[in-house]
Amino acid sequence: MIRTSLFTALCFAIFMLVGCTQTSSLSSMPPDDEKAIINSAIEYLNNMDWLPIDEDGKQATIQSITVDDRFELVDSRFEGTQAWIVTFPSDSQRTVEIPQVLVESESNEVIGYLPSE
Protein backbone atom coordinates (compact mmCIF):
# COMPACT_ATOMS: atom_id res chain seq x y z
CA MET A 1 0.00 0.00 0.00
CA ILE A 2 2.83 2.39 0.88
CA ARG A 3 4.66 1.50 -2.35
CA THR A 4 1.55 2.29 -4.38
CA SER A 5 1.20 5.66 -2.66
CA LEU A 6 4.86 6.50 -3.22
CA PHE A 7 4.68 5.37 -6.83
CA THR A 8 1.55 7.47 -7.38
CA ALA A 9 3.17 10.53 -5.77
CA LEU A 10 6.33 10.06 -7.84
CA CYS A 11 4.34 9.72 -11.08
CA PHE A 12 2.31 12.82 -10.21
CA ALA A 13 5.50 14.80 -9.54
CA ILE A 14 7.03 13.68 -12.84
CA PHE A 15 3.89 14.57 -14.81
CA MET A 16 3.79 17.99 -13.15
CA LEU A 17 7.43 18.68 -13.99
CA VAL A 18 7.08 17.52 -17.58
CA GLY A 19 3.84 19.46 -18.02
CA CYS A 20 5.39 22.66 -16.70
CA THR A 21 8.37 22.71 -19.03
CA GLN A 22 7.88 24.80 -22.13
CA THR A 23 9.77 24.49 -25.32
CA SER A 24 10.58 27.67 -27.14
CA SER A 25 8.07 27.94 -29.92
CA LEU A 26 6.22 30.44 -31.98
CA SER A 27 3.05 29.90 -29.96
CA SER A 28 4.70 31.85 -27.13
CA MET A 29 5.15 34.86 -29.42
CA PRO A 30 2.69 37.64 -28.58
CA PRO A 31 -0.11 37.92 -31.17
CA ASP A 32 0.77 41.56 -31.83
CA ASP A 33 4.31 40.54 -32.82
CA GLU A 34 2.99 37.85 -35.17
CA LYS A 35 0.60 40.35 -36.72
CA ALA A 36 3.38 42.92 -37.23
CA ILE A 37 5.61 40.33 -38.94
CA ILE A 38 2.80 39.16 -41.23
CA ASN A 39 1.75 42.74 -42.00
CA SER A 40 5.33 43.58 -43.04
CA ALA A 41 5.29 40.63 -45.43
CA ILE A 42 1.86 41.55 -46.81
CA GLU A 43 2.89 45.17 -47.37
CA TYR A 44 6.03 44.03 -49.22
CA LEU A 45 4.09 41.59 -51.40
CA ASN A 46 1.49 44.25 -52.18
CA ASN A 47 4.21 46.73 -53.16
CA MET A 48 5.74 44.12 -55.46
CA ASP A 49 2.25 43.30 -56.84
CA TRP A 50 2.73 39.64 -55.87
CA LEU A 51 -0.17 39.22 -53.45
CA PRO A 52 -3.50 37.93 -54.73
CA ILE A 53 -6.50 40.04 -53.79
CA ASP A 54 -8.07 37.16 -51.85
CA GLU A 55 -5.06 36.70 -49.52
CA ASP A 56 -5.57 38.27 -46.08
CA GLY A 57 -2.66 36.69 -44.21
CA LYS A 58 -4.83 34.92 -41.63
CA GLN A 59 -3.47 31.52 -42.67
CA ALA A 60 0.16 32.65 -42.94
CA THR A 61 2.74 30.83 -40.85
CA ILE A 62 5.93 32.16 -39.31
CA GLN A 63 9.14 30.28 -38.60
CA SER A 64 12.52 31.33 -37.32
CA ILE A 65 15.33 30.43 -39.72
CA THR A 66 18.95 31.14 -40.47
CA VAL A 67 19.20 33.09 -43.73
CA ASP A 68 21.24 31.34 -46.42
CA ASP A 69 22.01 31.74 -50.11
CA ARG A 70 18.65 30.35 -51.31
CA PHE A 71 17.04 33.73 -50.70
CA GLU A 72 16.96 36.90 -52.78
CA LEU A 73 18.23 39.41 -50.22
CA VAL A 74 18.05 43.20 -50.20
CA ASP A 75 21.56 43.16 -48.72
CA SER A 76 23.99 40.24 -48.57
CA ARG A 77 25.03 41.15 -45.02
CA PHE A 78 21.84 39.43 -43.80
CA GLU A 79 23.14 36.02 -44.88
CA GLY A 80 23.82 33.88 -41.81
CA THR A 81 21.54 35.92 -39.53
CA GLN A 82 18.32 34.83 -37.84
CA ALA A 83 15.09 36.01 -39.44
CA TRP A 84 11.41 35.17 -39.65
CA ILE A 85 10.12 33.48 -42.78
CA VAL A 86 6.47 34.12 -43.56
CA THR A 87 4.76 31.45 -45.65
CA PHE A 88 1.34 31.83 -47.19
CA PRO A 89 -0.82 28.77 -47.87
CA SER A 90 -0.85 27.30 -51.34
CA ASP A 91 -4.05 27.41 -53.37
CA SER A 92 -4.91 25.11 -56.26
CA GLN A 93 -6.68 28.03 -57.97
CA ARG A 94 -3.46 30.04 -58.28
CA THR A 95 -1.13 29.56 -61.20
CA VAL A 96 1.86 30.95 -59.27
CA GLU A 97 2.55 30.50 -55.57
CA ILE A 98 3.16 33.45 -53.26
CA PRO A 99 6.88 33.85 -52.45
CA GLN A 100 8.01 33.25 -48.88
CA VAL A 101 9.07 36.52 -47.29
CA LEU A 102 12.03 37.05 -44.93
CA VAL A 103 11.47 39.55 -42.14
CA GLU A 104 14.35 40.78 -39.97
CA SER A 105 13.78 39.62 -36.40
CA GLU A 106 14.60 42.91 -34.65
CA SER A 107 13.08 45.59 -36.89
CA ASN A 108 10.34 43.57 -38.64
CA GLU A 109 11.57 44.94 -41.97
CA VAL A 110 11.55 42.73 -45.05
CA ILE A 111 15.09 41.65 -45.94
CA GLY A 112 14.36 39.27 -48.79
CA TYR A 113 12.21 36.54 -50.23
CA LEU A 114 12.32 33.00 -51.55
CA PRO A 115 11.03 32.99 -55.13
CA SER A 116 8.10 30.66 -55.72
CA GLU A 117 8.25 27.94 -58.32
ABEGO torsion letter per residue (X at the ends): XAAAAAAAAAAAAAAAAAAABBBBBAAABBAAAAAAAAAAAAAAAAAAGABBAABAGAABBBBBBBBBAABBBABAAABGBBBBBBBBBBBAABABBBBBBBBBAAAGBBAEBBBBX
